[in-house]
Amino acid sequence: MRTGFCAAAASAVALTSASAETIYLTADRMIDPISGRVIEGPALLIEDGKITQRSTKAAMSVPADARTIDLTGKTIMPGFIDMHVHLTGSATKGRGWSGVGISQHRSLIWAVGHARDTLLAGFTTVRNTGSDGYSLVDLRDAINDGEVVGPRMFVAGPPVGIVGGHCSDNNLLPPEYEASGKGVATGPWEMRAKVRQNIKYGVDLIKTCSTGGVFSKGTSLGAAQGTVEELTAIVDEAHARGLKVASHAHGIVGIKNAIRAGVDTIEHSSFLDDEAIRMAKRNGVTFVPDIYNTEYTLSEGEKLGVRQEALDKERAVGTIQRESFTKAVKAGARVAFGTDAALFPHGDNAKQFSRMVEFGMTPMQAIQAATNVAADALGKKGELGCLNAECMADIVAVDGNPLADVTALEDVSFVMKSGEKIR
Ligand SMILES: [Zn+2]
């Protein structure tokens, strides 16, 4: 059981400020997710945090003023993107993972360590798909300003959803407390107001919920939440302001409602049928199925205080969610990497790669899900999740060849973010 980031990892962190120096980086091989090919003996030129030239050791000589980073024996690829994390949440410290009794200040302090653990594991970008307040907007800004070590963050703030729903309302306190989440609303105009409030306080995307969830009390995974009219209002308001919308959805009715409303990503996407997959493909919707955390919840949840209702729901959804994943991959739907980290210890995110391969992806497809496919879903195509000229210099390296053994991705030995060597 981990209780935070370990001392050895902490000492491996170098918090250097971005500099104008030129870096000449070489390795044994490079996985290029955009072309789906492997390049032997790659060489990259990095300036001002970006890749400015991409070639091979044989073809590109070292510029006179360049610092050299020689990753002999290693495979490089773009830094990973996890599309679904909750950095304020903790599997081991969260008192049954409910968050009740934990202040936002305390959970923000946890998030500082979680951000570091996540980056050291090779995840140079994360999308935080919901937290109680706006504290992660501050963490994002602190990371961008170099005050804290962590991944580039896209922050959702409080999820927008119905009274008693999975988003924001966890329904754990008795009625006399009149507890209600910040993003709880009724009707299209109230939903729009919540979206506007989130944008006012600096979020990067909007999270909503169109079905019940595993960890909210008294909600059903199969039952739809919110009307198409309400979901459409959320999407319309967000898109008008240039923000994308992620909808948590397990059941098929809520998945289709969210796609009809125009959301950009379907989180969990547990109960998929052929029609839902066709609708997603037609509308450019990306599925974000978290297919590692069930194992952790079912093996550790009981002793960590997870309620019986949540354990029962997790058990009911595990197998069908993996079958849906296989179906979506076979049908050629867009599937991005997202783990719901917080339901297992932050920093273990890469364990999901091997499960994605087990349930139908090739190792290359699993890497693409966490790089260029995720970047597309973020609206950052050509900027993140790639190693071409003009891409951010977010680079990870592992020993050996992860296309032969995908578990190599669980042991990242080199991390660069925006041209800064982190590990
Ligand atoms: Zn989540």
Boltz pocket constraint, residues with backbone or C-beta under 6 A from the ligand:
constraints:
  - pocket:
      binder: B
      contacts: [[A, 84], [A, 85], [A, 86], [A, 129], [A, 340]]
      max_distance: 6.0
